[in-house]
Amino acid sequence: MRILAATDYSENSKSAIKFAIQLAEQNPDVKVSFFHSLHIPQPTNLSDADFAQFEIEKTEEGKQNLKLFIDDIYKSLNLVPKNNELVVIESSIADGNIINLAEKEKYDFICIGARGAGKLEKFLGTNTVNIINKSKVPVLAIPINYTFGQINKIMYASDFTDVDTELTKVLDFDKKLNAEIEIIHFAFPSETAQKESQALRIKQEYSQNIKVTVVDNNALKPVVANINDYVTQHLPSLLVMFTDPNKSFIEKLIFSGNTEGMALKANVPLLVFKKAN
């Protein structure tokens, strides 16, 4: 499993680095590439040839800075760096740089920081939201208040439309983590019996330690708010959601795809997959 963990050296991005390190500590098959997108403006007094050399020097300097940053985080966690690499690539557009590298090099996951709660409009257009929207590679969005520790409970919020395909991806992620998995589904009173029957089928079909919970949906709140309430009450190590790739950001918030809202509000790490077309 290859993870691209991006940092801009901010306090916010440290949470993503720590989560990626925790994954690697629990799963020896995880290899982390710590990544920094470096913007190098061309000085007006340099020719193209001189700038090319200048860019090489600045990129090497960037790798040294990234190493110091990552080493300090490992030291703060009382851990020794292992099974990782440092990557610095020049670009003026950080989110596009992250997506391009992840897709080109076929990373399994992108790991980035998410700022957490706040007014939605404040976050429109941020790197976290753009990457969740545009990336074909699944995204781990880690809140700034993430506390380093064992990943022992994964909560998968499902709409039950493609649960077998999606659960397979969740189980693949959980390999060697050995975390407890809980599937949650929010149902209206008129559909509770049908959804409970689906939940029973899932419990019977999968032999792993999987809990399936059908939760009464509070129609007075958006689905994203109901999920937030449940997550806050049960505090999983990771929340997993699947987002519809055919809807725009605004459509996802207004209708059924609430993943971007979770990335802005959830106080636990969030893993976002794209739904199958």
C-alpha positions in Angstrom: 0.0 0.0 0.0 1.5 3.3 -1.1 0.4 6.6 0.5 1.2 10.1 -0.6 1.2 12.3 2.5 1.3 15.9 1.6 2.5 18.8 3.7 2.9 22.6 3.4 4.8 22.7 6.7 1.8 24.1 8.5 0.5 22.9 11.9 -2.6 21.8 10.1 -0.6 19.5 7.8 1.2 17.8 10.6 -2.0 15.8 11.4 -1.8 14.1 8.0 1.8 13.2 8.4 1.1 11.7 11.9 -1.8 9.6 10.5 0.3 8.3 7.6 3.0 7.4 10.1 0.5 5.5 12.3 -0.8 3.5 9.3 2.8 2.5 8.5 3.4 1.5 12.2 0.4 -0.8 12.2 0.8 -2.2 8.7 4.3 -3.1 7.6 3.2 -3.2 3.9 2.5 0.6 3.9 5.1 2.8 2.3 4.7 6.5 2.8 6.0 9.2 0.4 6.1 12.5 2.2 5.4 15.2 -0.3 5.9 19.0 -0.5 4.7 21.0 -3.5 7.3 23.8 -4.0 6.6 27.0 -5.9 9.8 28.5 -7.4 9.1 31.9 -9.1 11.6 32.7 -11.8 13.8 35.8 -10.9 13.7 38.3 -13.7 17.5 38.5 -13.9 18.0 34.8 -14.7 18.1 33.2 -18.1 16.1 30.0 -18.7 19.3 28.0 -18.5 20.4 29.7 -15.2 16.8 29.3 -13.8 16.9 25.5 -14.6 20.0 25.2 -12.4 18.5 27.5 -9.8 15.4 25.3 -9.8 17.5 22.1 -9.2 19.2 23.8 -6.2 16.0 25.1 -4.7 14.4 21.6 -5.1 17.3 20.0 -3.3 17.0 22.6 -0.6 13.3 21.8 -0.4 14.1 18.1 0.2 16.4 19.0 3.1 13.7 21.2 4.6 11.2 18.4 4.2 13.5 15.9 5.9 14.0 18.2 8.9 10.2 18.7 9.1 9.5 14.9 8.9 12.3 14.0 11.3 11.0 16.4 13.9 7.6 14.8 13.7 9.0 11.3 14.1 11.1 12.5 17.1 8.0 14.0 18.7 6.3 10.6 18.4 9.4 8.8 19.8 9.7 6.8 16.6 12.5 6.2 14.1 11.8 7.0 10.4 11.4 3.8 8.3 9.9 2.7 4.9 9.4 6.2 3.5 10.7 8.5 0.9 10.8 12.3 0.4 9.4 13.9 -2.7 9.5 17.6 -3.7 8.1 18.8 -7.0 7.8 22.3 -8.2 4.4 23.7 -9.1 2.4 26.9 -8.5 -0.8 24.9 -7.9 -0.4 22.6 -4.9 -3.6 20.7 -5.2 -3.1 19.9 -8.8 0.5 18.9 -8.1 -0.7 16.4 -5.5 -3.4 14.9 -7.7 -1.1 14.6 -10.7 1.6 12.9 -8.8 -0.8 10.5 -7.1 -2.5 9.5 -10.3 0.7 9.3 -12.4 2.6 7.2 -9.9 -0.5 5.1 -9.0 -0.5 5.8 -5.3 -3.3 3.9 -3.4 -4.2 6.9 -1.1 -3.6 10.6 -0.7 -3.3 11.8 2.9 -3.9 15.6 3.6 -4.8 17.8 6.4 -8.4 19.2 6.9 -9.0 22.3 8.9 -12.1 21.1 10.7 -15.2 23.0 11.8 -16.1 26.5 10.5 -18.4 28.3 8.1 -18.6 26.4 4.9 -18.1 29.4 2.6 -14.7 30.0 4.3 -13.5 26.7 3.0 -14.8 26.7 -0.6 -11.9 26.3 -2.9 -9.4 25.0 -0.3 -6.9 22.3 -1.3 -8.7 19.7 0.8 -12.0 20.2 -0.9 -10.5 20.5 -4.4 -8.5 17.3 -3.9 -11.5 15.3 -2.6 -13.6 16.6 -5.6 -11.1 16.0 -8.3 -8.8 13.1 -7.3 -9.4 9.6 -8.7 -7.2 8.4 -5.9 -9.0 7.9 -2.5 -8.3 10.7 -0.1 -7.6 10.6 3.7 -8.5 14.0 5.2 -7.1 14.4 8.7 -8.4 17.1 11.1 -6.0 19.4 12.8 -7.0 18.1 16.2 -6.1 14.5 15.3 -4.5 12.6 18.2 -1.8 10.1 17.3 -2.9 6.6 18.3 -3.9 3.1 17.3 -6.4 2.8 14.5 -8.8 0.4 16.2 -12.3 1.3 15.0 -13.4 2.1 11.4 -16.9 3.4 10.8 -18.3 3.1 7.2 -21.3 5.4 6.5 -23.2 3.5 3.8 -26.3 4.3 1.7 -26.7 0.5 1.1 -26.8 1.0 -2.7 -23.5 -0.8 -3.4 -22.5 -2.0 0.0 -20.7 -5.2 -1.1 -18.4 -3.5 -3.5 -17.7 -0.7 -1.1 -17.2 -2.9 1.9 -14.6 -4.9 0.0 -12.6 -1.7 -0.3 -13.0 -1.0 3.4 -11.9 -4.5 4.3 -8.8 -4.2 2.0 -7.9 -1.0 3.8 -8.3 -2.7 7.2 -5.9 -5.6 6.3 -3.3 -5.9 9.0 -4.8 -3.0 11.0 -7.3 -5.5 12.5 -9.7 -2.7 13.4 -13.3 -3.2 14.4 -15.6 -2.2 11.5 -19.1 -0.7 12.0 -21.4 0.0 9.1 -23.9 2.7 9.8 -27.0 3.6 7.7 -29.5 6.3 8.3 -33.1 5.2 7.5 -36.5 6.9 7.6 -39.2 5.2 9.7 -41.0 3.9 6.6 -37.9 2.0 5.4 -36.5 0.8 8.7 -37.7 -2.8 8.3 -36.3 -3.1 4.8 -32.9 -1.7 5.9 -32.8 -3.9 9.0 -33.2 -6.9 6.6 -30.3 -5.6 4.5 -28.2 -5.2 7.6 -29.0 -8.8 8.7 -27.9 -10.1 5.3 -24.6 -8.3 5.6 -24.0 -9.6 9.1 -24.7 -13.2 8.0 -22.6 -13.0 4.8 -19.4 -11.6 6.2 -17.5 -13.6 8.8 -15.3 -10.7 9.9 -16.0 -8.7 13.0 -18.4 -6.4 11.4 -21.2 -4.5 13.2 -24.1 -3.1 11.1 -26.2 -0.4 12.7 -29.4 1.1 11.2 -29.9 4.6 12.7 -33.2 6.6 12.8 -32.7 9.5 10.4 -33.6 12.9 11.8 -35.4 14.5 8.9 -35.1 17.9 10.5 -31.3 17.8 10.0 -29.2 17.2 6.8 -27.7 13.7 6.6 -24.2 15.2 7.1 -25.4 16.6 10.5 -26.8 13.2 11.6 -23.5 11.5 10.7 -21.6 14.1 12.6 -23.7 13.6 15.6 -23.2 9.8 15.5 -19.5 10.1 14.9 -19.2 12.6 17.8 -21.0 10.1 20.1 -19.0 7.0 19.1 -15.6 8.5 18.2 -14.2 6.0 15.6 -10.6 6.1 14.6 -11.6 6.6 11.0 -14.8 7.5 9.1 -15.2 6.1 5.6 -17.5 7.5 3.0 -18.1 7.1 -0.8 -18.8 10.2 -2.9 -20.6 10.4 -6.2 -18.1 11.4 -8.9 -20.9 12.6 -11.3 -22.1 15.5 -9.0 -20.6 18.9 -8.5 -19.5 20.1 -5.1 -22.7 22.2 -4.6 -24.9 19.3 -5.8 -23.2 17.0 -3.3 -24.0 19.3 -0.4 -27.5 20.1 -1.4 -28.5 16.5 -2.2 -27.2 13.2 -1.0 -23.4 13.4 -1.4 -22.2 15.0 1.9 -18.6 13.9 1.9 -17.1 17.3 1.4 -19.1 18.7 4.3 -17.7 15.9 6.5 -14.2 16.8 5.4 -14.9 20.3 6.7 -16.7 19.4 9.9 -15.7 15.9 11.1 -13.4 15.7 14.2 -12.1 12.3 13.2 -10.0 11.3 10.2 -12.0 10.8 7.0 -11.4 8.4 4.1 -13.1 9.3 0.9 -13.6 6.8 -2.0 -15.3 7.6 -5.3 -18.4 5.6 -5.9 -18.4 3.2 -8.9 -20.1 4.6 -11.9 
